[in-house]
């Protein structure tokens, strides 16, 4: 036998030994003598255990601090919103029972806010009016707990659940998009018999459980004992709020007052009194009043809490107003540190001006002018010199069209660069357009100055015809997207002068700074939006952590003095405060400035009316409300260019781009649309804020179509795409394609009626359709007024 004769024993299995004991034989005797065993945390395992224990203690302390802050005596009252899932629910009786349970004093139960020493809890109870969608949404924005109330005696077959009607299901979908806080379901009107009561409760829960989050609890709420159990569990519950609400300070006004300005009769000072929630508020910050706009503060007063948890005995009820108005501390803004109310950028009208022309350029211009005067023109007999000045000279056009193919005005963007021929033809295009039509007003399929906006000037028959026309355009856009007809009376090179061809939509380049509209001079842009957002949020967090003299701490009972509010807007707020809460929220840095915001948006399935681009919508973005006229586009993941959509189609997400005040995401979006003749708006779409980027390129695409007249192998004669040979020469560099997949190019015009000869990469079928794609950049429209209440 070969090999080594040394005996090799099997290694001992150290299954339960520690790593240190397994490697103990590798340690020298000298090192062993210096190592002393310490069982009090010197080893790695003990250090890990100590670190995990420290993390657990920190987490437990943070939760305990949060619980004390939300339910202690220094916290603001918890807001419970009672929402009836159907019209059959009686919310008034439920609210009275809850308030009487919390407050033994009958006079205190008349107020919506009570302090209960028995439960050690302060609560504000709000009743959401059934049928008033705006009030329900405003209440849901400030709710700490939404208590959905269901009636077991109500049954609805049209909705998804037997106990929810159509309005309840609509509000539920809107609440989900807005971000649900903590929720609970109260079941009312259960039978008195125990067995039937238990069965009905199980049936109701099984029908409703799919409509609510997994952690939502169901409580019977017919008797005082059941309400007592619900309130006790509500007191111990750790409430959760949407993330966007925890980033900003906000105040739900319990009292709205107005002080007229002595100097200006159209302006006034708005006074909002209530508990400050969320975060600390600086007197130097800007505030947004929901529906009214952004304003500066002239003063903040911290008042004595009118609902203390440990109320004094034998408090005089008549002096309650004086106690609530007792000022503890007053804060006045510092003019050097106060955030300026800057909304729009003031453009410099001379910023784009050229320098004074040189003497050589002036001499060349005079020479060109003399040559133009000496040029002979063919005019009708009897034409005066003044009449001749208004007749467009076509000699330049004939000389221009007689050149080679490289001199055509429309040049294909083969390498992704801007077409060079456009610069040489600008004077020609604009002069012709000014003599015949306005390019901006002629873009009929983009601009939506529809008669729907001026409905008061129309009769009922005209209004019905306009609605039917809009619905037909929406159906045609779904069936034949982007296809337009070439006008017969207007040359296509004028009608589509702003459009260009692209070799590839994905890879061809498009300069985002090229030919920007005048509105872009009024907006603001960020060099690095992510870095700016991180800096702004860190400054807001620093203001929360550091005790500053100009800040009002959260959970304080405060009175905000908002200056320079229009008197008409303030009177509307006083009226609306009786039915819905008036909310004021603190704005972060830069959030008053206008820019281009992009929202991910989806049309509601329950909304059946068409939504066209640039139609006026009311956007609810977090606490803020503003009016916008968005354009819709696709969200291309593999390209920096995005195709515009003429309508917001149901069943898929689109991007809505608007001119609006800057807001830092994440924020939810609820879009409302006012129908003609309706007082209350309807929820048209929901979504969320995606980004702020004025350089996002949105291209409007049109497709011109023609039909084969004669086909010979790879060649085909196409007609009805254009109506004169000059248009064929103008669009000759643009590639054409067919609906059956053939690709080709325009070779030359044929005849005098706009027919053209095309060369394809395969045989064209006689029933096929020849198409040409053209693109131009699209922009949103600036709204006529920015905020809903400012619309007179």
MARLUM-117975 format. One line per field, with one value per residue (C-alpha): x negated, y negated, z negated; residue in one letter. Coordinates in steps of 0.001 Angstrom, whole numbers. Example, Ala and Ser with C-alpha at 12.3 -4.5 7.8 and 13.67 -1.06 7.14 Angstrom:
# residues 2
px <- c(-12300_-13670)
py <- c(4500_1060)
pz <- c(-7800_-7140)
r <- c(A_S)
# end
This chain:
# residues 792
px <- c(0_-1334_-975_-1438_-932_-141_3188_5716_8528_11887_12208_14328_17670_17917_21560_22358_18947_18407_16133_13651_13264_12792_9906_8466_5707_4346_3599_140_-463_-1822_1287_3486_1905_2707_6347_8694_12175_14837_18465_19828_19839_16246_16925_18492_21705_22197_21547_24179_26665_25866_26327_29657_30853_29874_31803_34864_34725_34407_37349_39435_38582_39463_42829_43516_42604_44851_47720_47345_47179_50333_52461_51033_52324_50076_51185_53826_57294_57631_59896_62543_64444_67742_68490_71741_71359_74969_77610_79576_76982_77924_74641_76211_77387_74045_72076_74301_73836_70031_69835_72144_70057_66849_68267_70578_71282_74233_72987_69611_71303_72701_69166_67468_64291_64382_61828_62564_60820_62244_60643_57726_58431_59270_61324_62840_65800_66688_69665_69032_72129_73392_73447_70958_67773_65556_66403_65740_62329_61315_62292_60372_57213_57127_58640_56657_59307_62016_64899_66967_70518_72607_76286_77156_80735_79584_79076_77828_77556_75909_72672_69845_71045_74591_74058_72320_74161_72674_71539_69915_67973_66832_65566_63814_61830_60904_59826_57566_55890_55521_53974_56044_55236_56259_59706_62495_65977_68967_71976_75335_78975_78271_81258_81851_82066_78629_78456_79792_77516_74442_75379_76113_72810_70879_72752_72003_68312_67897_69460_67331_63954_62669_63260_60982_57334_56307_55777_59246_61376_65152_67198_70919_72046_75655_75354_73362_71262_70233_69288_67382_65375_64686_63496_61262_59601_59350_57498_54922_54590_51395_52664_51028_51200_50134_46487_47194_49114_46228_43850_45775_47367_51115_53980_57674_59475_62097_62804_62498_62487_61693_60101_60491_57372_57621_55472_56925_60608_60019_57564_58041_56333_57642_57636_57586_57749_57107_54605_51321_50607_47882_44733_43536_44506_42243_43736_41368_42861_45493_48850_51367_55076_56982_58648_57538_53811_50412_49894_47491_48054_48051_48343_48901_50446_50176_53395_54372_55761_59582_59960_57465_57487_57404_60194_60586_63561_66511_65287_67477_69079_69668_65946_64953_64475_62180_60124_59684_58517_55871_52543_49619_47011_46879_44510_43776_41858_38382_38356_34826_35676_39272_39826_40808_44081_42474_44804_43571_40187_40079_38616_36246_37718_34241_32609_33102_32231_29290_26503_26679_25999_22678_22264_21648_24899_26806_25310_26193_29767_30112_28772_31226_34066_33145_33035_36464_37857_36419_37910_40713_44062_47116_50138_53754_54723_55738_53848_52547_49191_50923_52918_49788_48088_50667_50271_47954_45058_44723_41414_39402_41489_40982_37236_37138_38998_36930_33791_32413_33662_31207_32791_36253_37657_38484_35330_35361_33601_31443_28706_31014_29974_32202_32924_30727_33112_35575_33453_33370_37134_38325_38871_40827_43062_43882_44550_46931_48651_49171_50737_53091_53491_52072_50064_50848_54591_54607_53567_57111_56463_54158_55695_58815_60349_63536_66917_67345_65407_67772_70971_72895_72810_74369_77898_78885_78886_75393_74138_75534_73912_70551_70764_71628_68755_66330_67504_67097_63535_62780_64078_62156_58958_59300_59997_57631_55038_53022_54557_55459_56789_54725_56737_57647_57808_54559_51160_49805_46409_48148_50636_47945_45026_44142_43843_40762_39901_37860_35811_36353_38640_36462_32908_33202_32172_34365_32937_35047_34081_35130_37997_39437_42744_43011_44523_41207_39712_42157_41303_38441_36249_33779_30256_30586_34086_33208_30404_32659_35429_33000_31655_35138_36399_33248_33788_37398_36251_33623_36326_38236_35319_33886_35815_36164_37731_39611_41328_44639_44398_46794_49984_50247_53551_52691_54195_52704_52856_52674_52176_53237_56044_58629_61875_63996_61876_62050_65847_66093_63899_66131_69181_67540_66198_69752_69859_66217_62942_60716_57123_53924_50626_47056_45088_41525_38867_39544_43084_44763_42897_44350_42780_43771_45063_45645_48274_48952_52709_55470_59034_61692_63719_66922_66288_67603_67205_64185_61247_59390_55882_55707_59171_59492_59307_59079_56101_56054_52386_52080_53522_53137_55715_55056_56460_54485_54845_52734_51555_51351_48546_47184_44361_41603_39074_36490_36561_36290_39213_42827_45822_48687_52213_55162_57496_57073_58174_59576_57889_54258_51916_50745_48546_50233_47950_49125_47944_48395_46733_43767_44509_42089_43189_44608_48058_51438_53548_57323_58480_61944_63821_66737_69445_71523_74368_73213_72495_70470_67502_67006_63897_62400_59005_56624_52862_49690_46921_44029_41439_40723_38891_39459_37074_39319_39967_43576_44077_47389_47602_49780_50140_50951_52565_52725_54002_52264_53514_51192_48730_45847_43454_41686_43086_46490_48392_50053_52792_54869_51980_51257_53166_50404_46902_45196_46305_44877_41490_41619_42202_40088_37240_39650_39930_43304_44697_47811_50186_49198_45535_43892_41416_40315_39575_41093_39461_41175_44538_46834_49194_50651_53098_50673_50121_46620_44451_43060_40487_41026_39017_41674_44729_47540_51039_53833_55966_53067_52787_49627_48765_46323_45501_44743_43887_43832_43221_46315_46618_49349_51490_51148_54342_56458_56627_54575_56912_60584_61775_59987_62220_64724)
py <- c(0_-3396_-6726_-7944_-5496_-8274_-7920_-10704_-11027_-12610_-16188_-16697_-18368_-21564_-22184_-24121_-25690_-29399_-30835_-32008_-28510_-26906_-29240_-29155_-26726_-29305_-31737_-31639_-30860_-34357_-35931_-33601_-34817_-38448_-37745_-37855_-36562_-39218_-38189_-41760_-42760_-42688_-40155_-40728_-38905_-40968_-44155_-43161_-42473_-45790_-47659_-45957_-46787_-50420_-50566_-49019_-51551_-54439_-53213_-52681_-56180_-57723_-55939_-56996_-60605_-60562_-59087_-61704_-64462_-63258_-62381_-64394_-67553_-69739_-68237_-69781_-68185_-65102_-65663_-62993_-63316_-61431_-60424_-58709_-55981_-56544_-59236_-57098_-57606_-60150_-61862_-64532_-62063_-60213_-63452_-64525_-61161_-61325_-64924_-64234_-61155_-63194_-66214_-65970_-69694_-70317_-73774_-72386_-69712_-72425_-73105_-70783_-70729_-69244_-68306_-65149_-64738_-61214_-60000_-62465_-63408_-66525_-65948_-67947_-66221_-67241_-66029_-65614_-66818_-64102_-65369_-68237_-66850_-69910_-70070_-66348_-66638_-69660_-67806_-64711_-66825_-67730_-64556_-62512_-59783_-59282_-57367_-55891_-55371_-52603_-51880_-48184_-48973_-50572_-48499_-49735_-47380_-49865_-50276_-47824_-47315_-46963_-49670_-52347_-54607_-56263_-59428_-57372_-55240_-58359_-59979_-56754_-56684_-60359_-59786_-56936_-59190_-61936_-59581_-58017_-58793_-56332_-54899_-53142_-51962_-52502_-50272_-51742_-50607_-47001_-44922_-44530_-40720_-39301_-36577_-38769_-41581_-39334_-37960_-41414_-42715_-39862_-40417_-44136_-43606_-41000_-43397_-46406_-44849_-44965_-48731_-49756_-49232_-46053_-47751_-49336_-48277_-47799_-48879_-48707_-52180_-52054_-52202_-54357_-51389_-50656_-54306_-54274_-51250_-52947_-56187_-54319_-52397_-55624_-57266_-54462_-54178_-55352_-57543_-57642_-60609_-60926_-61804_-65025_-66383_-65840_-68034_-71301_-73367_-73857_-75428_-74562_-77794_-77615_-81335_-83593_-87390_-90348_-93708_-96382_-98301_-102029_-102935_-100595_-99718_-96759_-95071_-93766_-91696_-88158_-86653_-82865_-81381_-77731_-75083_-74906_-71320_-69398_-71480_-74792_-77918_-80924_-84406_-85124_-82302_-82665_-80972_-79603_-79955_-77202_-78609_-82199_-82239_-82910_-85773_-87223_-87389_-90684_-89160_-85896_-85784_-82748_-82649_-80938_-77477_-77659_-73891_-72861_-69233_-70063_-72647_-74896_-74276_-76647_-78460_-81375_-80575_-84219_-84958_-82134_-84492_-86724_-83744_-82421_-85842_-86257_-86788_-84816_-85852_-88007_-87519_-90173_-89412_-90764_-92749_-91517_-87832_-87709_-85626_-87921_-87235_-86642_-84916_-85708_-86573_-90096_-89713_-92281_-93391_-94370_-91064_-89572_-92709_-92727_-95323_-98427_-97513_-98449_-100909_-98043_-96379_-99654_-100179_-96628_-97098_-100366_-98675_-95804_-98287_-100168_-96923_-95993_-99383_-98996_-95525_-95427_-94103_-93071_-94870_-95134_-98196_-101178_-100059_-102949_-102991_-102625_-99580_-98020_-98064_-95589_-93066_-90188_-89796_-86170_-86576_-85607_-82492_-81502_-82088_-80177_-77169_-77021_-76111_-72667_-70258_-71460_-74918_-73688_-75278_-71957_-69918_-66454_-66100_-63152_-63438_-64688_-68344_-71329_-71770_-74464_-75730_-77073_-80103_-81332_-81079_-82747_-86127_-84530_-82537_-85338_-87913_-85593_-84638_-88235_-88952_-86004_-84428_-84397_-81240_-81119_-81403_-79073_-75986_-74828_-71325_-72570_-75748_-75220_-78639_-76695_-78262_-76202_-78889_-81622_-79732_-82803_-84127_-80967_-79753_-76337_-74829_-76165_-74831_-71356_-71415_-72356_-69504_-67030_-68344_-67889_-64324_-63539_-64922_-62768_-59634_-60463_-60999_-57510_-55881_-57923_-59520_-62490_-62411_-65835_-66998_-69313_-72491_-73222_-77019_-77484_-76227_-73438_-75140_-78064_-76075_-73723_-76180_-75490_-71736_-69751_-66183_-63839_-60919_-59163_-60297_-58560_-59438_-62721_-65739_-68718_-71785_-72480_-76195_-76762_-79172_-79350_-81206_-84543_-82885_-81139_-84517_-84713_-81389_-80074_-77018_-75069_-74122_-70959_-70373_-67346_-69244_-72276_-70124_-68387_-71759_-73256_-70228_-70188_-73872_-73139_-70235_-72456_-75000_-72184_-71018_-74401_-76621_-79944_-83218_-83739_-80327_-79237_-75686_-73069_-72342_-76008_-77870_-80777_-83650_-84404_-87945_-87577_-90910_-92342_-89891_-91143_-92080_-89986_-86899_-87431_-87738_-84484_-82766_-83974_-82537_-79200_-78729_-77885_-74735_-73671_-74201_-77071_-75787_-77820_-76017_-77256_-77337_-76155_-78236_-78981_-77558_-80819_-81079_-79930_-77161_-74207_-71301_-67785_-65524_-61848_-61873_-59388_-60094_-58744_-55868_-57461_-60696_-60277_-63763_-64396_-66378_-68280_-69712_-73304_-73135_-74901_-72620_-73283_-71440_-70435_-69665_-68853_-71805_-74137_-74963_-76692_-76906_-75369_-74709_-71563_-69751_-65962_-63766_-60267_-59352_-57985_-56062_-55581_-59087_-62706_-63629_-62939_-62823_-65193_-63834_-65944_-64361_-62741_-59174_-56874_-53673_-54812_-57292_-60394_-63362_-66736_-69780_-73117_-76582_-76546_-77583_-75409_-72541_-69918_-66284_-63948_-65543_-64124_-65673_-65941_-67650_-69219_-70396_-72806_-71812_-74488_-75566_-73495_-75264_-72393_-70916_-67250_-65189_-64564_-62993_-62036_-61670_-62933_-65482_-63971_-66684_-70349_-70749_-73529_-71728_-68680_-68431_-67704_-67285_-67537_-65055_-65346_-62833_-63952_-61193_-60508_-57680_-55762_-56624_-54458_-51819_-50496_-48159_-50322_-53589_-55053_-58208_-59598_-62243_-64242_-64692_-68139_-70361_-72253_-71319_-73998_-72163_-68906_-70579_-72100_-68757_-66683_-65925_-64322_-60544_-58934_-55575_-53497_-51918_-48469_-49012_-50372_-53237_-55612_-59164_-61838_-61958_-64820_-66544_-65386_-67830_-70993_-69583_-68346_-64753_-63389_-60487_-58403_-55629_-52850_-49909_-47472_-47163_-49397_-47933_-49805_-49935_-51229_-54755_-56877_-58970_-61734_-62585_-66169_-67511_-70773_-71573_-72234_-74273_-74632_-77749_-80434_-80564_-83714_-83699_-81576_-80740_-79677_-82396_-85135_-84443_-87249)
pz <- c(0_947_-736_-4297_-7169_-9692_-11396_-10619_-13156_-12496_-13780_-16881_-16229_-18256_-17592_-20746_-21333_-20908_-18291_-20927_-22458_-19038_-18271_-21765_-20762_-18323_-21155_-22623_-26311_-26856_-25407_-27477_-30656_-29792_-28874_-31829_-31409_-31979_-31784_-32086_-28408_-27079_-24313_-20906_-21781_-24914_-22921_-20391_-23139_-24783_-21495_-20754_-24249_-23733_-20426_-22066_-24883_-22438_-20375_-23502_-24725_-21332_-21287_-24860_-24040_-20978_-22989_-25722_-23121_-21340_-24352_-27233_-28826_-26645_-23339_-21095_-21097_-18950_-15950_-15348_-12078_-11967_-8387_-7469_-4871_-3800_-4060_-6533_-9305_-11973_-12889_-15113_-17737_-17712_-18132_-21042_-22757_-22395_-23650_-26603_-27440_-27465_-29277_-32262_-31987_-29670_-28670_-27594_-25507_-23231_-21923_-19435_-21574_-25067_-27730_-29705_-33051_-33334_-30108_-30408_-26827_-24811_-21697_-18835_-17183_-13606_-11603_-7877_-5981_-3672_-88_-572_942_367_-3342_-3768_-2098_-4195_-7371_-6293_-5834_-9549_-11055_-13569_-13385_-10772_-12330_-9498_-10699_-9110_-9651_-9752_-8670_-5390_-2239_1134_4110_6512_4541_3925_340_-960_-3588_-1479_954_4061_2256_-495_1976_3873_670_-330_2914_2489_-1137_-42_2527_-67_-2606_-5361_-8999_-11713_-10986_-12831_-11846_-14162_-13521_-14508_-14530_-15515_-16755_-20487_-20509_-21315_-18647_-15827_-17004_-16841_-13392_-11990_-13319_-11672_-8395_-8440_-9219_-6475_-3960_-4960_-5808_-2221_-1951_-4833_-5884_-7662_-11032_-11005_-13993_-14030_-17072_-17814_-18904_-20052_-23831_-26234_-27348_-23762_-23190_-26493_-25310_-21953_-23607_-26020_-23200_-21191_-24076_-24213_-20433_-18758_-15929_-12524_-10142_-6483_-5992_-4098_-7089_-9512_-7466_-7860_-10609_-10187_-12097_-11944_-12755_-15508_-15146_-12065_-12435_-10196_-11034_-8359_-7330_-7875_-4877_-2234_-2084_255_-2134_-5665_-8355_-8768_-12272_-12627_-16129_-16902_-17939_-16039_-14992_-13224_-13658_-15033_-13114_-12687_-12566_-9655_-7566_-4868_-5391_-2932_-3682_-1882_1198_497_1324_-267_-2718_-5269_-9023_-10875_-14353_-16255_-19710_-21991_-24016_-27229_-26530_-26691_-27192_-29889_-30880_-34594_-34650_-37667_-39873_-39760_-36618_-35702_-32356_-31545_-31679_-29327_-26378_-28398_-29528_-25980_-24745_-27441_-25635_-27040_-24479_-21350_-18382_-15754_-12527_-11892_-8596_-7838_-8366_-7127_-4023_-1104_692_4069_6527_10032_11417_12873_16381_17834_21182_22403_21472_24937_26890_29256_29266_31426_35086_36608_39496_41928_40907_41290_44775_45803_44587_46554_49673_49294_48807_52002_53983_52666_53759_57287_57686_60269_59092_61077_59637_60755_62716_60636_57493_55417_53611_50255_51466_52964_49550_48241_51056_50145_52584_53725_55559_52508_52122_55766_55557_52292_53618_56808_54851_54161_51531_48892_48966_47991_44852_43156_42598_41073_37735_38792_36140_33431_33896_34626_38306_39852_42478_39945_39068_42677_43050_39870_41524_44313_41990_39623_42314_44133_40902_39844_43203_43095_39643_36157_35538_31843_32389_35379_33423_32962_31714_28931_27573_25571_25508_25855_25607_22447_20565_21789_21164_20075_23672_25138_25486_24195_27689_28414_25087_25805_29254_27744_25222_27970_30084_27165_26577_30296_30242_27183_28964_32142_30148_28648_32031_34230_31920_33251_36738_38135_41493_43658_44249_47848_47642_45640_46883_44692_44463_42715_40687_39321_39380_35746_36295_37246_38134_35977_37202_33864_31064_28486_29575_31504_29449_28599_26882_23745_23832_27439_28299_24796_24313_22541_19449_18779_17884_14935_13275_11136_11709_9548_10573_8480_7145_4978_3239_2657_1211_-1149_-2314_-2864_-4824_-6977_-7823_-8793_-10995_-12612_-13446_-15120_-17248_-18318_-20698_-18842_-19906_-16619_-16675_-18135_-19525_-18252_-20247_-21312_-21196_-18905_-16965_-13551_-12170_-8379_-6650_-3288_-2620_-67_-1801_563_-90_-3870_-3796_-1812_-4401_-7231_-5463_-4585_-8139_-9254_-7098_-6668_-8575_-7464_-7380_-7412_-6850_-7079_-3833_-3475_-1766_1957_1761_2787_6109_9414_11474_13662_11567_12864_11309_11803_12374_13101_14134_11793_13176_11889_13819_17364_18841_21126_19685_22380_22127_20881_19360_16023_12968_9230_7726_4047_3284_-404_-2316_674_3321_6638_10154_13013_16722_17229_20296_20171_21440_21238_18887_21137_19070_21850_23330_22267_24529_23666_25975_25240_24858_25956_23403_20002_20685_18017_16909_16975_15333_17178_16299_15773_16162_14746_13817_10036_6753_5799_3399_2195_2680_1546_1700_2782_5543_5875_9102_9256_12319_12383_14826_16499_14232_11218_7949_6434_8333_9136_8461_11882_11132_8338_8189_6524_7060_9002_9719_10480_13775_16363_18759_19163_22902_23887_27622_29359_32202_35275_38089_41613_43659_47377_49573_52397_55876_57993_56793_58886_57049_54443_55770_55027_55856_52712_52624_50115_47650_49131_51513_53365_54600_52441_49306_50691_51209_47722_45971_48381_45869_43371_43408_44183_43065_43585_41103_42376_41459_44634_44365_47079_48193_50403_53826_55647_56122_58897_60603_59093_56487_53848_54978_54408_55468_52574_52425_49823_48509_49737_51900_50629_50399_52134_48960_46833_45390_45707_42618_41712_38062_37042_33584_31700_28052_25932_22745_20116_20050_17403_15302_15335_11522_9167_6254_6096_3711_5656_8676_8701)
r <- c(X_X_X_X_X_X_X_X_X_X_X_X_X_X_X_X_X_X_X_X_X_X_X_X_X_X_X_X_X_X_X_X_X_X_X_X_X_X_X_X_X_X_X_X_X_X_X_X_X_X_X_X_X_X_X_X_X_X_X_X_X_X_X_X_X_X_X_X_X_X_X_X_X_X_X_X_X_X_X_X_X_X_X_X_X_X_X_X_X_X_X_X_X_X_X_X_X_X_X_X_X_X_X_X_X_X_X_X_X_X_X_X_X_X_X_X_X_X_X_X_X_X_X_X_X_X_X_X_X_X_X_X_X_X_X_X_X_X_X_X_X_X_X_X_X_X_X_X_X_X_X_X_X_X_X_X_X_X_X_X_X_X_X_X_X_X_X_X_X_X_X_X_X_X_X_X_X_X_X_X_X_X_X_X_X_X_X_X_X_X_X_X_X_X_X_X_X_X_X_X_X_X_X_X_X_X_X_X_X_X_X_X_X_X_X_X_X_X_X_X_X_X_X_X_X_X_X_X_X_X_X_X_X_X_X_X_X_X_X_X_X_X_X_X_X_X_X_X_X_X_X_X_X_X_X_X_X_X_X_X_X_X_X_X_X_X_X_X_X_X_X_X_X_X_X_X_X_X_X_X_X_X_X_X_X_X_X_X_X_X_X_X_X_X_X_X_X_X_X_X_X_X_X_X_X_X_X_X_X_X_X_X_X_X_X_X_X_X_X_X_X_X_X_X_X_X_X_X_X_X_X_X_X_X_X_X_X_X_X_X_X_X_X_X_X_X_X_X_X_X_X_X_X_X_X_X_X_X_X_X_X_X_X_X_X_X_X_X_X_X_X_X_X_X_X_X_X_X_X_X_X_X_X_X_X_X_X_X_X_X_X_X_X_X_X_X_X_X_X_X_X_X_X_X_X_X_X_X_X_X_X_X_X_X_X_X_X_X_X_X_X_X_X_X_X_X_X_X_X_X_X_X_X_X_X_X_X_X_X_X_X_X_X_X_X_X_X_X_X_X_X_X_X_X_X_X_X_X_X_X_X_X_X_X_X_X_X_X_X_X_X_X_X_X_X_X_X_X_X_X_X_X_X_X_X_X_X_X_X_X_X_X_X_X_X_X_X_X_X_X_X_X_X_X_X_X_X_X_X_X_X_X_X_X_X_X_X_X_X_X_X_X_X_X_X_X_X_X_X_X_X_X_X_X_X_X_X_X_X_X_X_X_X_X_X_X_X_X_X_X_X_X_X_X_X_X_X_X_X_X_X_X_X_X_X_X_X_X_X_X_X_X_X_X_X_X_X_X_X_X_X_X_X_X_X_X_X_X_X_X_X_X_X_X_X_X_X_X_X_X_X_X_X_X_X_X_X_X_X_X_X_X_X_X_X_X_X_X_X_X_X_X_X_X_X_X_X_X_X_X_X_X_X_X_X_X_X_X_X_X_X_X_X_X_X_X_X_X_X_X_X_X_X_X_X_X_X_X_X_X_X_X_X_X_X_X_X_X_X_X_X_X_X_X_X_X_X_X_X_X_X_X_X_X_X_X_X_X_X_X_X_X_X_X_X_X_X_X_X_X_X_X_X_X_X_X_X_X_X_X_X_X_X_X_X_X_X_X_X_X_X_X_X_X_X_X_X_X_X_X_X_X_X_X_X_X_X_X_X_X_X_X_X_X_X_X_X_X_X_X_X_X_X_X_X_X_X_X_X_X_X_X_X_X_X_X_X_X_X_X_X_X_X_X_X_X_X_X_X_X_X_X_X_X_X_X_X_X_X_X_X_X)
# end
